[in-house]
């Protein structure tokens, strides 16, 4: 089983850079628009559980009007991303959210990301304004810098942690984890038996000499 995580927001707010930094610890200052929705797999450890996630990058050029209900189906966590130096990206964030609610009413965890905090000298949207909006829509608020790799890990890990702590599919993940542990124990026992058999065979061969 895999948690489905989607990043939404206008073009050039840093969605792809956030994912790239989180997965590969790398950054490119060149802007290459995401031409189509694409996904990446990532295992995240929470509460001693290894949670499989699929992180979806989306095309901000298509804008909020073209969100596909089928694409949003079965989404567990949504991140709405804006650029703190771009007022339009913040205004449109509210439109992304409205369209999200119209097309998908089963989102379990929602996060707001104020990206590009390394450009604080150009900041237009204050932290307080972003936090207040997040509170109004019951979302977790994060500040990040995809360029300087600030707080990027904590975004994904805290949202997945909240998903698990809120009880969503926790029993399924726990069951899967127990199955993996049991398989590991059985494999270890089998290996110990093999080693003991090898020792016994070695002793028998030695006695025959």
SEVEXSE-955395 format. One record per residue (C-alpha): x, y, z. Coordinates in steps of 0.05 Angstrom, whole numbers, padded with zeros to 5 digits, always signed. Layout:
BEGIN
XYZ ...
// end
This chain:
BEGIN
+00000+00000+00000 +00025+00070-00016 +00002+00139+00008 -00014+00186-00049 +00015+00256-00039 +00001+00312-00089 +00033+00381-00096 -00010+00435-00125 +00003+00508-00142 +00020+00557-00197 +00079+00548-00244 +00148+00568-00219 +00130+00565-00145 +00180+00509-00134 +00138+00445-00132 +00187+00404-00174 +00247+00433-00137 +00218+00413-00070 +00208+00342-00094 +00277+00339-00125 +00310+00365-00062 +00272+00316-00018 +00288+00256-00062 +00357+00271-00088 +00384+00330-00046 +00397+00370-00109 +00374+00436-00138 +00374+00470-00206 +00362+00545-00215 +00338+00533-00287 +00263+00531-00295 +00235+00473-00334 +00159+00470-00332 +00128+00403-00315 +00093+00383-00379 +00051+00328-00348 +00035+00298-00280 +00090+00252-00258 +00103+00212-00194 +00161+00188-00151 +00164+00133-00098 +00194+00146-00029 +00195+00106+00035 +00186+00149+00097 +00199+00123+00168 +00147+00144+00220 +00137+00114+00289 +00184+00056+00272 +00141+00042+00210 +00166+00046+00139 +00111+00081+00100 +00111+00076+00025 +00090+00140-00010 +00078+00162-00082 +00093+00237-00090 +00059+00270-00150 +00086+00331-00185 +00034+00371-00225 +00033+00419-00282 +00021+00489-00254 +00011+00516-00324 -00055+00480-00330 -00081+00522-00272 -00132+00505-00220 -00190+00503-00270 -00166+00438-00301 -00158+00394-00239 -00182+00325-00257 -00229+00291-00208 -00203+00223-00230 -00131+00244-00218 -00148+00270-00148 -00185+00206-00129 -00155+00167-00071 -00108+00224-00053 -00087+00222+00020 -00044+00284+00028 -00045+00349-00012 +00007+00405-00009 -00013+00473-00034 +00050+00512-00053 +00060+00587-00063 +00120+00633-00073 +00128+00685-00018 +00153+00735-00070 +00094+00726-00117 +00026+00753-00094 -00010+00722-00153 +00013+00652-00132 -00016+00665-00063 -00082+00691-00089 -00088+00633-00137 -00073+00585-00080 -00143+00599-00054 -00171+00581-00122 -00131+00516-00123 -00161+00500-00056 -00232+00515-00078 -00226+00472-00139 -00194+00417-00097 -00254+00417-00050 -00302+00415-00109 -00268+00355-00141 -00245+00315-00081 -00281+00314-00014 -00240+00259+00019 -00172+00293+00028 -00147+00270+00096 -00087+00316+00108 -00074+00385+00078 -00011+00426+00080 +00006+00498+00059 +00078+00511+00037 +00107+00581+00035 +00167+00569-00010 +00230+00609-00028 +00243+00637+00042 +00315+00647+00020 +00287+00707-00018 +00263+00741+00045 +00288+00809+00020 +00235+00803-00036 +00180+00775+00009 +00110+00801-00004 +00066+00752+00034 +00082+00752+00108 +00089+00688+00149 +00030+00710+00192 -00015+00717+00132 +00003+00647+00107 -00007+00618+00177 -00075+00650+00185 -00099+00624+00118 -00075+00554+00137 -00114+00557+00202 -00177+00578+00166 -00175+00516+00121 -00149+00470+00176 -00082+00459+00142 -00011+00451+00169 +00034+00510+00152 +00107+00504+00130 +00161+00552+00106 +00214+00523+00059 +00271+00539+00014 +00278+00488-00042 +00343+00523-00063 +00377+00520+00005 +00343+00455+00027 +00312+00487+00088 +00258+00448+00124 +00242+00406+00062 +00247+00339+00097 +00203+00360+00155 +00145+00378+00108 +00135+00308+00081 +00154+00272+00145 +00108+00313+00191 +00049+00306+00144 +00057+00231+00139 +00067+00228+00215 +00001+00266+00224 -00033+00218+00175 -00011+00159+00217 -00023+00192+00285 -00094+00212+00263 -00109+00138+00254 -00116+00134+00178 -00101+00062+00157 -00055+00055+00217 -00077-00017+00229 -00060-00035+00156 +00009-00005+00161 +00020-00039+00229 -00002-00106+00201 +00044-00099+00141 +00102-00080+00187 +00088-00140+00231 +00087-00185+00170 +00155-00158+00149 +00182-00170+00219 +00155-00241+00220 +00186-00254+00153 +00252-00228+00178 +00248-00272+00241 +00231-00333+00200 +00288-00318+00152 +00336-00310+00211 +00313-00376+00241 +00322-00411+00175 +00392-00383+00169 +00410-00406+00240 +00384-00476+00224 +00426-00478+00161 +00488-00457+00198 +00477-00510+00252 +00467-00563+00199 +00531-00542+00165 +00567-00548+00232 +00539-00617+00245 +00558-00640+00176 +00628-00612+00186 +00635-00650+00252 +00611-00715+00220 +00661-00708+00163 +00716-00695+00213 +00700-00758+00253 +00704-00801+00190 +00775-00779+00175 
// end
